[in-house]
Amino acid sequence: MKIALIGYGKMGKMIEQIARGRGHEIVCIIDVDNQQDFDSAEFASADVAIEFTNPTAAYGNYLKAWAKGVKVVSGSTGWMKEHGGDVRRQCSEEGKTLFWASNFSVGVAIFSAVNRYLARIMNGFPQYDVRMEETHHVHKLDAPSGTAITLAEEIVDELDRKSGWVKGTLLAPDGSLTGQAACADDQLAIDSIRRDEVPGIHTIKYDSEADCITITHDAHSRKGFALGAVLAAEYTREHSGLLTIGDMFKF
C-alpha cells in the first residue's frame, strides 16, 4: 500500500517505521515546511494519508487530501466542534473518506469496550459515582485529552444519571493546580495531570461508601498508537465514508 504522511513529529516518524516494517511504501511526507507537496504527483498516488497534526490544521489537511482523491486516517483532535458537521456531510454525500479516532491504540479500543460494558452495568447501581483522571506528558497542550473525552461521552451515553462531562482539575508540570474538583451530580468530571514524558494513562473510578471499582489503561509508549494508525490505514484502503475504531474492531 502507498501511504502519505501528514505531520512528521514523533508520531509521524513512528508510523513511518511501523508502516515500512509491514511492507508499505511511504510515497510522500508533508510537514509545516513543504505544504506545496499536497500538489505533488507523489501525494496524489497515495492510497491513504495518515494525518497527525493539530486542531487548527487538521480540517484543512483533510480538504487538501480529498481534493487529490486521497483517503485520510487522522488522530488529530479538537476540530470536530467547528467542522464535524461539514466532515460528516462530505463523507456521507460527496464520497469522501475519513477514518478518525481520538486514540488508535488497540489496547485503548479494548479498554473502551470494557468502559462501555461497565457503564451499562453501573447504570443500575446509582450509589456509585464516577470520575475520570487522565495523565499525559508535559508537551500536551489540550486538557482533557481527546481519549478522555471519548471515554466520558461513552459513559454519559450509558448512565441515565449523567447528562454530560466537565473539566475537573488540571495539575500542571510546575505543580500548580487549577480548575474545580466539585461538579454537579449529573456531571462527570475529568481531572488532568501533566508530568514527565507519560504517553497516556486513563483511569475511570466508580466510588461508593462501600467500595471502589477502578479500571485503567496505561500506555508504555506511542508504539501502540502508531500500529493502530497503520492498521486503520489498511482498513481504510478497502472501505469508504466516515469510519471509526468501532468499524474496524467489532467488540
N, C-alpha and C positions, 0 to 999 in steps of 0.2 A: 504494500500500500504506500502511496505517496502522501506524505504529511508535511504541512507547512506549520511553523511555529510562530505565534504572535505573542511577543513577550519573551525575553531571554534572560530572566533573572535566575534565582536558584531553582525555582520550579521548572522553568523552561529548559535549563541545562539537564536536570534530572530526567525530564520527559524525553529529551533527545537521546540520552544514554539508554533508557529502557526501550524506546521505540526501535533504535538501531539493534539492540540486543534481541528483539523479537522479529528481526528481519525486515523492518520497514525502512523506507528511504525518506530522508529529510530533504525536501526539494527547495525550501525557502525558509529563512529565519528573518523575521521582522521585529525590530526594536525601535526605540524612540528616534534613533538617528538615521533610519533608512525607510521611512514611511512610503517613499516613492516605489518601493518594491511591491506594494499592493498591485501596481500596474504591470508587473513583470510577467513574462510567459511562464516562468518557473512557479510563481504563486498560483496562477490560473490552472496549472497542471495538477495541483494537489487534489486528492480525493477528499481530504478533510483538513481543516485548520484547527489546531489546538490553541486556545486563547487563554492566557493568564496574565492580565494586566491590572487595571484598577477601575473603579466605578465610573470615573469621568471619561475613560477611553473606550470601555467595553462596547457600548452600543454602536458607536461609530465604527469600531472594528468589525462588528457583525455586518453592518451595511456594506462596508468595503469588500468583505469576503463574499457576501451574497451577490454583489454586483458582478463578480467574476465567476459566479456559478459554483462557489466552493461551500460545502457544508462546514458547520462550526461546532466544535466542542469547547465549552467555556466553563471556567471555575471562578470567574470574576463575580463579585457580589456588589450590591448597593445600587444597581441600575434599574431594578425591577419596578420600584415605585413610580418612577417617571416614565419609563419606556416599556414596561411589561405588557400593557395593552397593545401597543403597536407591534411588539415582537410576536405576541400570540396571533395577531391578525395576519401578519406576513407569513407565519408558519402554516396557518390553517387555510388562508385564502390565496396566497401567492406562491405556494410551493417551496418556501424557504425551509431550511433545516437547521435547528439549534438543539444540541444536547447540552442542557445546563444542569449543574449541580453545585450546591454550596460546598460540598465535600465529596471527592471521588474515591475516598478510601473504601476498600472492600469491607474492612472492619467496621467502619462507620455505617455502612449500609446494613450490616448485620445488627449493629447497635441500635440503629434507627428502628428496625423491625421489632427488636426487643422493647424499645421505648414505647412504640405504639401498642404492643400487646399488654405491657404492664399498665399503661394508662387506661386501657379498656377495662382491665380488672379493677383498678383503683377507682373507677367511676362509681362502683358500688360500695365504696368504703370512705365516706366523707370525713371520717375522723383523721384521715391523713392529709396534711397539707404538703404541697410540692414546691420546691425551689431548685434553681439550677445555678451551677458555677462553671465558668469556662476560664482556662488559663492558657495564655499564649506568650510567645516571645516578645521582647521589648520593641521590636520593629513594627509590630502590627498596629495600625493606626485606628481601625474601626473597633468599636465595642458596643454591644456584644458581637461576637463572631457570627458570620453567616450561618455556620453549622448550628450554633446555639439557637439562633432564631428559628431555623427549620425544625429543630427538635422541639422547641417550645410551641410552635404552631401545631405540630403533631399532637402534643399533649392537650392543647386547648381544644382541638377538634374532638377529642375523646372524653374530656372531663366536662360534664354539664355545669360544674360549679366554677369553672374558669371561663372568662369572656375574652381574655387577651393576655399578652405579656408586656412587661415594662422593664426598663433598665433598673438594675439594683445599684450596688456599689461598684466602684472601679478602684482597685488598688494599683497605683502607678509604680513604675520601676524605682522611683525615688522614695517610695514608702508612703506617699500621700494618699489619703482615702477621700473620694468624692462620691456623690450620689446619696441615695437613701436606702437603708435596709428595709424599712417598713413599706408595705404596699397594701392596697385594698384586698379584701378577702377574695374577690373574684378575679384577681390578677396573679400572674405567675412572674415572679421576679427572677432576673438573670444577673448574677454577680460576675464581674470580670476581674481577672488578675493579669498583670503584665510583668513577667520576670524572665531573666536569663535568655536562653535560646529554646524554650519549650515549643515543640512543634504543635502541640494541641492536646489539652485534656478537657473532657466534658463530663461533668458529674450531675446526675439527677437524683434528688433526695426526697423521699416521701417520709415525713416525720409525724409521729403521733405521741400522745402521752405514754403509750405502752412500749413503743419500739420505733425503729427507723429502718427503712429499706432504701438501699443506695445502689445505683448502677453507674459504672464509669467506663469511658473509653479513653485510653492513654496512648497516644501515638509516639512511637520511639523515634521516628524520623519522617521525612517527607516522602520516602520511597513508596509507601502505600498509596499516597495521594497521586503520585506520578504514574504508578502502574494502573491505577483505576482510570486515569485520564486516557491512557493508551488503550485500555480495554473498551472504554466508551467510544474512542475513535474507530476501533474495529467494528463495533456495533453500529455506529452511525453510518459507516460506509454502505451498509445494506438496508438502512431504514431512513425514513423521512418524517418531517414535521417537527413539532416541539417535543423533544424526548427528555426523559429523566432517568435517574437511577432505578426508579420503580419499574420502568420498561425493561431495563437490562437484567435486573435481578428480581425474580418473582417470589419474594418472601411473603 
